[in-house]
Amino acid sequence: MNRLKKRWNISSNWQLASILIVFAITGFSALQVAKPFLILIGIPETFQPHWLYRVLRLVLIFPFYQVLLVFIGFLFGQFTFFWNFEKKMLNRMKLGFIANFVDEKILKK
């Protein structure tokens, strides 16, 4: 636990617990949101070929996870931590321009 606290630059066990809870809720929520979204756009679970349905669902889970991570982090009072986490993740995937756009146009930093 101390390694995570040091790596993430947090001081309290409560903050660490809330961050871990946010990760858990976000992962589960992203899985749950992707399925009805596919149905909404006309791709039911019985879609054939089934492997394509699974691939589409996995592709959808990723952006839902990114948005939900920041939103649920905000609800738990950890917006700054999760926004910085998101920016670092996007930069590593060479998508940092998205974070820069949000910082400049939406958050106005």
Secondary structure, 3 states (H helix, E strand, C coil): CHHHHHHCCCCCHHHHHHHHHHHHHHHHHHHHHHHHHHHHCCCCCCCCCHHHHHHHHHHHHHHHHHHHHHHHHHHCCCHHHHHHHHHHHHHHCCCHHHHHHHHHHHCCC
